[in-house]
Amino acid sequence: MIRKLLLILRFYYSAMFFFCAAVSVALAWLVKVHGPEIIPMCMLGKAAVYPLYLYVWIVQRYGDEFFYYRNLGVRRRELLGVSCAADFVLCYVLLKLTALFLYEPL
């Protein structure tokens, strides 16, 4: 189980991290400008971008890697699902920390 999780996180870091981090930073900027009440809308927007990003960019570009991971025992659904969940959690933490540091009195 741990081995599969490490393989999935390696795929996330190699294939998805930079684009997803850029989107998360852009959403953090939106939270900075518009306030913490926009966080749920940002998360919904990010969730709406995932299918487009996954099936237009990731599946087309990394098709050969899916066979590599499948041979190691990780299915494509697991690979993409856990990668998206990890990114969603990281984005949520970033947005909450942005709101906390910018809008909460110290």
Order of alpha helices (4+ residues) and beta strands (2+ residues): alpha-alpha-alpha-alpha-alpha
